[in-house]
Amino acid sequence: MRRAQVTTAFTLILFFGLVVSALLAVCLSGSWAASAVDTRPAGDATSTHAPGANAYSHSSATLAFEKELDFKVGNGIFKKLWVTAPASTRSSDGLGPLYNARACQRCHLKDGRGHPPAANYPDDNAISLLIRLGIPTGPLDARPDPVYGAQLQDFAIAGVEIEGRPHVTWTEEPVTLADGTELSLRRPKWTVVDLGYGPMDPQTKLSPRIAPPMIGLGLLEAVPAEQIAAYADPDDADGDGVSGRVAEVVNAETGKRMIGRFGWKASQPTLRQQASAAFLGDMGLSTTGRPFGYGDCTETQKVCRDAPDGGSEATGLEVSETMLRLVVFYSRHLAVPARRDADDPAVIRGGEVFAAAGCGGCHRPTLTTAADAADPALAGQTIHPFTDLLLHDMGPGLADGLPEGGAGAQEWRTPPLWGIGLTEIVNGHTDFLHDGRARSLLEAILWHGGEAQSARNHVVGLDAADRDALIAYINSL
């Protein structure tokens, strides 16, 4: 009898211990805290309530405990510094010969947003920004520069010349709002100095791109293609002035055409292809998806092509399939921070202004991930990314002159707004748009044109209170 009582007591203690542990796990994961703060967490059950400096670097709250190790190892690979081949660290060599950064984390600092260099480069470098290069061959496509390829690399291994250094000068342009408020927008002019291989083709266009935040990418990948296509209105059939269209791109591994979702011009269809392209273009590292050991070196850059690579004897690849898979897993499960201040009266009013201005025509508040998504942790989520993942004509003011992968020179994919209010906390700046020209959210809005001209005009006409409320609402997302 005594033994039975002891057994029963032990069972009860174990049961209550498990309950307490489960409750603590929920609290720590942020899913409970997020639902207590607002009823619309940006990433649904995956969101975390973590507004601090590491707000973009937490795993999805729905990620199974046994998968946390994969997330942490993927994070380690994302942060690790690659070195020149040959080296004793065989799993970390093969950098370059030309490159932009030595680690993924160098561009996506704290998994957040990059920034443009200051005018006095190289005192402020361009490590979180890259320059796309291309010669337009039509309204929707371009070919690489014959000498410098499709991307400018401003670093190189020993014995190899860098391609050049990006340089920007800013011209201030005054803007006066309807209520008399005076602002200034800065217009960039980009050039490349210290060219290492002679002049570029005179027709080559430069397109600067800052590194975008990494949060919520797996959720965006899990949105069904049919849902994205349903929002497209390429001929503006409803007459609202918004004519978003689907980006159709080729999957480099399968050869099949798919909807583009990632990159400033939606040029990549999957996170795996996005990661493979970044490994190759940004660090000169070959993967299963992009098995080119010389990176972006063109045929005219012979010293670059003749440099040793770090490919393994078994596969010839510098980034193993396992490492690529883990980096993709890490990228897929970076959580979206939960909303903040959703019940603040100013934020509520800002949401009304957002809707009245028509911002939701492109920055669509709600999407739903597939119930049968490949990753169960991301399936069946009602998310609030504030994007339609479509291409939109943003007018000549934001045009870069460079078509890419089916996107025109004035077209850009609608960037998600979730978590945008934490940019300054995480990355120490408020530089927005594809090239970081906007120094605030209001400046970013004032650069909108094309399909967004009507929304921009509405914001110009607001009084100060409604304008501030709109910014507070966007910062709360």
N, C-alpha and C positions, 0 to 999 in steps of 0.2 A: 504493500500500500504506500509506504513511504517513497519507494522507488517511482511509483506511478505519479505521486504528487510532485516529486522533483522533476520528472519528465514533463508533466503538464506545465509547471512553472517555467522550465527552460523554453518550452515551445512558445509560451506567451511572450516571454522576453524577446525571443528571436523574432516573433511576428511583429511586435511593436517596434523593434529595432529596424526591421525592414521598412515598415511604414514611415518612420521618421527619416530614414535614409532616402526613401523615394521622394518625400516632401522636400527635403533639402536639395535633392538633385533637381527637382522642378524649379525651385527658387533660384538656384545657382545658374541653371541653364538660361534663365531669363524669360521663359515662356509664361510663367505665372505672373512675374513682375510686369511683363509687357501687356498682358490682358488686363491687369489692374489699372494700368495707366490709360489705355484707350481701347476701343473696341475694334480698331482696324490696324493691327500691326502690319507694317509694310510687307513683311515676308510671311504673313500668316503665322502658322505654328513654328516656322523656322526662325523667326526673328529673335534677337537677343536684346535685352535692355542694358546697354553698355555705352553710355554717352561720353566716355573719357577718351584719352589720347590713343587708345588701342581699339576704338569702337569698330573699326573695319576688319579686325583680325581674329574674330571669334568664329568658332564652328557653328553650323546650323544647330538649333536647339533640338531638331528631330533626328540628328545623326546618332545612330546606334553606338552604344558604348564601345563595342568591339571594333568599330571603325575609326575611333578616335586616334589610334596609333597610325593608321594610314594618313590621316589628316596631319598629324604632327610630323611624320617623316616627310610628307609632301612639302610642308612648310620649311623643313630643313633644307630640302633640295632647292626650293624657291629662293632661299636666302644665301645659299652657299656661293662662294667665289670660285670661278673657274680660272684655270691657269694655262699658260702656253704649253703646248706639246713639243717634245716628249718631256714627261715629268714622272717622278716617283709616285705621285698621286694619280694613278691611272684612271680612276673613276671621276676625276675632276679636271682632266686636261683636254686640250683641243680648242681652247679659246681662239677666236678669230679665224684667220689672220687679221681681218678687219672687224671691228665691233663697236657698239655704242655703250655697252655696260658689261660688267663682269658677273652680274647676278640679276635675276628677275627683280629682286627687292630693291636694287639700285634705282630702277625706273619707277616701280610701284611702291614707293616708300610707305611703310606701314599699311600696305595694300590700298593706298589712296591715290590721290590725284597729283599729276606732275605740274610743272610750271615752266614758263619760258625763261631763257637767260636774260639778264639785264643787258643794257646797251654796252656796258664795259666788259663784255666777255673777253678773256676767259676768267676774270675774277669771279663771275657767277656762271657756272658751266651749264651745258644743255643736256645733262645726263638723264633727266626725266622727260626729254623731248626728242623726237626724231624727225628727220626730213625725208618725206617721200619724194622721189624723183620720177619724172616721166615726160614723154613727148606725146601729146595727144594725137591719136590716129583717127579719131571720130568723136562724136558727141558723148559716147559712153565708154571709151576705152583709150588706152595709152600703151606705149612701149617704153622699156627702160632706156635711160641714157646709155649710149654705146660704150662709154668709158666708165661711168660711175654707177651703173646699174639702176636698181629700183629704189635704193635707199642710201642716203649719205651716212658713212661711218666716220666718226671723228676721233676714233682711237684705233691703234694697231699694235701688233706684237713687235718685239725688237727686230729690226732689220727690214721692216715693211713701212712704207710711208702711209700716214693717215690720208684720207680722201680730202678732208677740208674741215673747216670749222663754221658752224652756222652763226650768223650775225644778224641782229635785228636793230633797227632804228624805229622810234615811235614818233608819230605826228599827232599832236593833240587837236581834236576837233570839237568845238563847243556845241552843246545841245541845250535848248531851252524848252522846258515842259510847259504845259498849258497854264499852270498856276504861277509861272514865272521862275520856278526853280532852275538854276543854271548848273549844268554838268559838263563834263568833258569826256569824250571817248578817245581812246588811243588807237590809231591805225598803224599796223606794223608794216614794215618793208623788210623783207628777208633777202639776204645775200649769203654767199658762201665765200669765205676768205681762206687764204693759205691752201689753195688747191694743190694736191700732191701729184696729179697725173695729167696736168695740162687743162685747157679750158673745157667746160661742158659744151654740149651741143647748144647752139643759141636758141633752139626751140624748147629746151628742157624747162619744165615748170617745177617750182619748189612748193611743197605742201607740208608745213610744219604740223605736227600732231603731239600734244602732250599725252602722257600716260593717263588713261582713265581709271577710275576706281574699280576694284576687283569684286565688290560686294554683289551678291545676288545673281551671279552669272549662271549658276546651275539652274536656278528657277527660270530664268529667261530661256535657257536651252530647253527646258521641259514644257514650254508653252507649245501647244500643237500648231503645226504649220498652217492648218486650215483656219485656225482662229486668227492668226496674223493676216492671212490672205483676205479674210472676210472684212477686215477694216480698210483694205486698200480701195481707193477711188481715183484711179489714174486720170480719168476724164472729168473729174469733179461733177459727177452725175447729179449730186444733191445740191449743187450750186452754192456751197458754203465757202468756196474759195480754197479749201484744203483738198489736195489731190495726191495724197500719199500713195506710193507704189512699193511693191515688194522688190527687194534686191534678189536677183537670181544669180547665184555663183556656182562654180564647179568645186566639188569636193576633190582635193588634190589626190587623195588616196583611192577613192572609188571611181572617180571620173564622172559621177552622177551630178546633175544639177539639183541644187537645194536652195532653200531660202537663206539668205545671208542675215546674220543676227549680230555679229560682233565686229568691233572696229568702228571708227568714226564714219565710214561709208558702208558699213555692213558688208564688208568684203569677205568675211569668214563665216562659214555655216555652222561650225561646231567648236567647242572649247578645245578639243584635241587638235584641230587644224590651226586654231588661233595660237595655241602654245607651240606647236611645231614651227609655225611661221616666225614667232618671236625668238625661239631658240636659234633659228638660222639667221634671220635678218639682224637681230640685235646683238647676238653673241657669236655668230659664226659656227654654231654647233649643229651637227647633223642628227636627225632622229629618223624613226621609221617613217614618219609622215613627210619628212623633207631630207632625204638621204644624200645631201650634197656636202662633202667634207670641206670644200673651199668657201662655203658661205655665199656672200654676195659678190665675190671677186669676179670681174668680167674677164673675157679672154685677153683684153689688152693689158690687164694687170698681172703680168707673168710672175713677178716675184711673189705676189700674193698667192697665186695658184700653186707655186712650187714649194711653199712653206709646208712643214710637216703638220699632219693632223693627229688627233688623239683617238682615232677610231680603234675599236677593239679588234683583236685578231679574228674573233669568231664572226662578228657581224659587220665590222667596218664602221660602226656608228659610234659617235661621241657621247650621245645621250641614250642610254639603254632603254628598251621598251618599258622596263619596270620603273625607271626614273620618270619617263614621260607620263606613264599612267598615274603615278603618285602626284605629280605636279598638277595634272588635270583634275584629279580627285580633290586636291586641296583647293584649287580654283573653283570647283563646282560647289563646294560646301562652305565658302566664306559667307557668313550670315549677314543679313541686312539689319542694322540697328532698328529697334522699335521707335515709333514716333514719339515726339516729345511735345508737351504743352498743347495737346490736341483739344483740350477743353478751355483754353484761354479765349476770351471773347474776341480779341484781336485776330487770333488764328482762325476762329470760326468765320469772322467777317472776311478775312483774307481768302478763305475757301470760296465764299460767295463771289468775290471779285474775280478770282481765278476762273470760275465757271462763266461769269458774265463776259469776260474778255475773250472767251473762246480758246483759252490755252489748252483745254482738254481735247481739242480737235486733233492735236498731235501727241501731247503729253497725256495719253489715255490713262486715267487713274487705275483701272482694274483689269487684270488679266487672270486667267486660271490655268494652272499647270495640268497636264494630262493625268487622268486617274490611273492610267497604266504606264506612267513614265518609267524609264529604265531604272532609275534610282528610286526606290520606295520612299526614302526620306524626303523626296521633293515632290512626290505625287499628290495630286488632288488638293493643291494649295490655292486659295484665292489671294492673290498678291496685288500690291499697289505700287508698281514701279514708276508710274507716270511716263510711259512710253508706249508707242504702238509698234516699235521695231521696224518702221517703214522709212523709206527715203522720202525726203521733202525738199522742194526747191526753196532755199532760204534767201534767194535774191543775190544781186551782184556784190553787195557789201561783204558777204561772208564767202564769196566764191574764191577758190584757190587756183582756178584755171586748169586743174588736173582731174580728168575723168579716171575712174578706177573701178574695175570689176563690174561694169554695168551701171555705175553711179556717175551722174553728170558732174560737171565742175561746180555747179551751184547746189548740188544735192548733198544732204547729210542725213544720216540716220538719227531719229529722235533720241537724244541721250536720256537715260532714266534720271529722275530727280530724287529717288529715295536716298536718304542719308546725306543729301547735299549740304544740309545745314551744319554738319560736323566737319566740313572741310578744313576750316581754320583751326579747329581743335586738334585734328589729326595731323594736318600737313603744314600748318602755320601760314597759310595764305588763302586768298579768295580769288584765285585766277581761274576764270571759266571760259568756255567755248573751246573749240578744237585746238586753237593755238594759244590759249591762255590770255588773249588780248583784253578780255573783260576783267576788271578789278573788283567787281561786285556783281551780285545777281541783277541789280537794276541795269547796270551797263550791259550785261549779257542780253537782257530783254530788249534794250534799245538798239542792239545790233540786228535784231530779227527783221527780216524782210521777206519778199516773195510770198509764199503761202501764209506766213505769220505776220504779214504787214498789218492786217486788220487788228489782230491782238495787240501788236506793238502800239498802234495808234490809240487803242482803248486805254492802255497803260499811260501813255503820254497825257491823255486827257483827265486822269484821276486827280483828286485833291490829295494833299499830303497824307491825311489819315488813312484813306483807302490804299494809297500806294505803300505805306508802311505796313498795313495789314496784309497786303499781298506778299510782301517780302517775308513777313513773319510766318505766313502760311507755308511758303516754299521752304523756309528754314526748318519748319517743324516736320517735314516729310522724312 
